[in-house]
């Protein structure tokens, strides 16, 4: 029987390939869903829903309350300082596709910019404009909110003693587009800082309005409460929506774990169904060793006294078998590849071929010969 290399390779490795495919697919799906769910936690999403909920054109199509449609993918490009995403916002009446872009700065960057603005020699009008631009970074990042939740025990005075971590992130939205009637509608555009042209008394300059940047965790907590109160005015059922989103995320996690468990079960079934028929101690095994020991060419190349230290490297699938025997002799070492076929009626293996490979001490192949 002629055995083709591709078939032999597949017969030898098909089980590993099937396991790799099943497990790899499950892990890939798991990682994909985890990343998908994590992206929805970005604070830009919640702020965008709040702004969309204030737009009459959007809500006339969607209704309230607004939430993210998790059944549709969000296409998100995100770095530590920039985010651009498109997702579907759904309400009680319908849904709209949304495109949002924003940017972020760390607390260290904000404080550094503010220190430059606050220099005495700065132009007052420029200072006012820069202050207003800096105040737009008022969307709280997940990391600073987690810090507040971990430290807050009902005592605001305690939070006031803790400075905001330098790596805490704050965000602003640059623009929001909503696709209504197959046309992109601008819901929010970057806030422009307009130049004041009011007539002022000669020789006098009006000082800029005082700017307050957040410096402590108390400032963050109060800002978070103000935002929640503002959001509830637009969406009184905000807590119910958050609970629904949480249940949806938990459902997604459960679905992913179910798929992984299913992949493991399928792998187990494959293993049980297509378990190897034991070759060790079979007619095939014993007959191969007997032929190798008696073969004149083997004696000539390796010597009379052969040892088989590693009994076999087994590979037996379906009705085909392929395994290797390493032999050590007085003159040299050899590797024997044995091929066999399983007889269902007699429930045993039958020898189909033996191939001998002679190698030197460095493992370089010197000769290859078919013995049977």
ChimeraX attribute file (.defattr): number of C-alpha atoms within 10 A of each C-alpha:
attribute: neighborCount
match mode: 1-to-1
recipient: residues
	/A:1	8
	/A:2	7
	/A:3	13
	/A:4	8
	/A:5	9
	/A:6	9
	/A:7	12
	/A:8	17
	/A:9	11
	/A:10	13
	/A:11	18
	/A:12	19
	/A:13	13
	/A:14	14
	/A:15	17
	/A:16	12
	/A:17	13
	/A:18	14
	/A:19	18
	/A:20	13
	/A:21	14
	/A:22	19
	/A:23	20
	/A:24	15
	/A:25	15
	/A:26	21
	/A:27	17
	/A:28	12
	/A:29	15
	/A:30	19
	/A:31	13
	/A:32	13
	/A:33	18
	/A:34	15
	/A:35	11
	/A:36	16
	/A:37	19
	/A:38	11
	/A:39	17
	/A:40	17
	/A:41	12
	/A:42	16
	/A:43	16
	/A:44	24
	/A:45	19
	/A:46	17
	/A:47	18
	/A:48	20
	/A:49	19
	/A:50	22
	/A:51	15
	/A:52	23
	/A:53	24
	/A:54	16
	/A:55	12
	/A:56	12
	/A:57	15
	/A:58	23
	/A:59	21
	/A:60	13
	/A:61	17
	/A:62	20
	/A:63	17
	/A:64	20
	/A:65	21
	/A:66	25
	/A:67	22
	/A:68	19
	/A:69	18
	/A:70	18
	/A:71	9
	/A:72	10
	/A:73	13
	/A:74	20
	/A:75	13
	/A:76	17
	/A:77	12
	/A:78	15
	/A:79	10
	/A:80	10
	/A:81	13
	/A:82	14
	/A:83	19
	/A:84	18
	/A:85	18
	/A:86	19
	/A:87	21
	/A:88	19
	/A:89	25
	/A:90	22
	/A:91	20
	/A:92	13
	/A:93	13
	/A:94	15
	/A:95	21
	/A:96	21
	/A:97	17
	/A:98	22
	/A:99	22
	/A:100	21
	/A:101	21
	/A:102	19
	/A:103	18
	/A:104	23
	/A:105	19
	/A:106	19
	/A:107	20
	/A:108	15
	/A:109	15
	/A:110	19
	/A:111	16
	/A:112	11
	/A:113	14
	/A:114	18
	/A:115	10
	/A:116	13
	/A:117	20
	/A:118	16
	/A:119	10
	/A:120	9
	/A:121	8
	/A:122	12
	/A:123	13
	/A:124	16
	/A:125	15
	/A:126	13
	/A:127	20
	/A:128	21
	/A:129	17
	/A:130	17
	/A:131	22
	/A:132	18
	/A:133	14
	/A:134	19
	/A:135	15
	/A:136	15
	/A:137	20
	/A:138	19
	/A:139	20
	/A:140	23
	/A:141	19
	/A:142	14
	/A:143	13
	/A:144	21
	/A:145	17
	/A:146	11
	/A:147	15
	/A:148	19
	/A:149	11
	/A:150	9
	/A:151	14
	/A:152	16
	/A:153	10
	/A:154	8
	/A:155	10
	/A:156	14
	/A:157	11
	/A:158	13
	/A:159	20
	/A:160	16
	/A:161	12
	/A:162	14
	/A:163	13
	/A:164	22
	/A:165	16
	/A:166	14
	/A:167	13
	/A:168	18
	/A:169	25
	/A:170	22
	/A:171	23
	/A:172	23
	/A:173	24
	/A:174	16
	/A:175	17
	/A:176	22
	/A:177	20
	/A:178	24
	/A:179	16
	/A:180	15
	/A:181	9
	/A:182	9
	/A:183	9
	/A:184	14
	/A:185	15
	/A:186	12
	/A:187	20
	/A:188	17
	/A:189	12
	/A:190	12
	/A:191	12
	/A:192	9
	/A:193	12
	/A:194	7
	/A:195	10
	/A:196	8
	/A:197	6
	/A:198	6
	/A:199	6
	/A:200	9
	/A:201	8
	/A:202	6
	/A:203	5
	/A:204	7
	/A:205	11
	/A:206	9
	/A:207	11
	/A:208	14
	/A:209	10
	/A:210	9
	/A:211	13
	/A:212	10
	/A:213	16
	/A:214	19
	/A:215	17
	/A:216	16
	/A:217	26
	/A:218	22
	/A:219	17
	/A:220	21
	/A:221	20
	/A:222	13
	/A:223	16
	/A:224	17
	/A:225	11
	/A:226	12
	/A:227	15
	/A:228	15
	/A:229	13
	/A:230	13
	/A:231	20
	/A:232	14
	/A:233	12
	/A:234	17
	/A:235	20
	/A:236	14
	/A:237	14
	/A:238	17
	/A:239	12
	/A:240	12
	/A:241	16
	/A:242	12
	/A:243	11
	/A:244	13
	/A:245	16
	/A:246	12
	/A:247	12
	/A:248	16
	/A:249	18
	/A:250	13
	/A:251	12
	/A:252	18
	/A:253	16
	/A:254	12
	/A:255	14
	/A:256	20
	/A:257	15
	/A:258	13
	/A:259	19
	/A:260	20
	/A:261	14
	/A:262	15
	/A:263	20
	/A:264	16
	/A:265	12
	/A:266	16
	/A:267	20
	/A:268	13
	/A:269	12
	/A:270	14
	/A:271	13
	/A:272	10
	/A:273	9
	/A:274	13
	/A:275	13
	/A:276	15
	/A:277	18
	/A:278	15
	/A:279	21
	/A:280	12
	/A:281	9
	/A:282	15
	/A:283	13
	/A:284	21
	/A:285	21
	/A:286	13
	/A:287	13
	/A:288	23
	/A:289	16
	/A:290	10
	/A:291	14
	/A:292	20
	/A:293	17
	/A:294	11
	/A:295	13
	/A:296	14
	/A:297	14
	/A:298	21
	/A:299	17
	/A:300	11
	/A:301	16
	/A:302	19
	/A:303	17
	/A:304	16
	/A:305	12
	/A:306	21
	/A:307	14
	/A:308	14
	/A:309	10
	/A:310	11
	/A:311	13
	/A:312	16
	/A:313	11
	/A:314	17
	/A:315	20
	/A:316	21
	/A:317	22
	/A:318	12
	/A:319	14
	/A:320	21
	/A:321	26
	/A:322	23
	/A:323	18
	/A:324	19
	/A:325	20
	/A:326	19
	/A:327	23
	/A:328	17
	/A:329	17
	/A:330	13
	/A:331	14
	/A:332	16
	/A:333	20
	/A:334	24
	/A:335	18
	/A:336	23
	/A:337	18
	/A:338	24
	/A:339	26
	/A:340	24
	/A:341	20
	/A:342	20
	/A:343	12
	/A:344	9
	/A:345	6
	/A:346	8
	/A:347	10
	/A:348	16
	/A:349	22
	/A:350	20
	/A:351	18
	/A:352	18
	/A:353	18
	/A:354	20
	/A:355	16
	/A:356	22
	/A:357	16
	/A:358	20
	/A:359	16
	/A:360	12
	/A:361	8
	/A:362	6
	/A:363	9
	/A:364	9
	/A:365	13
	/A:366	10
	/A:367	12
	/A:368	14
	/A:369	13
	/A:370	11
	/A:371	16
	/A:372	15
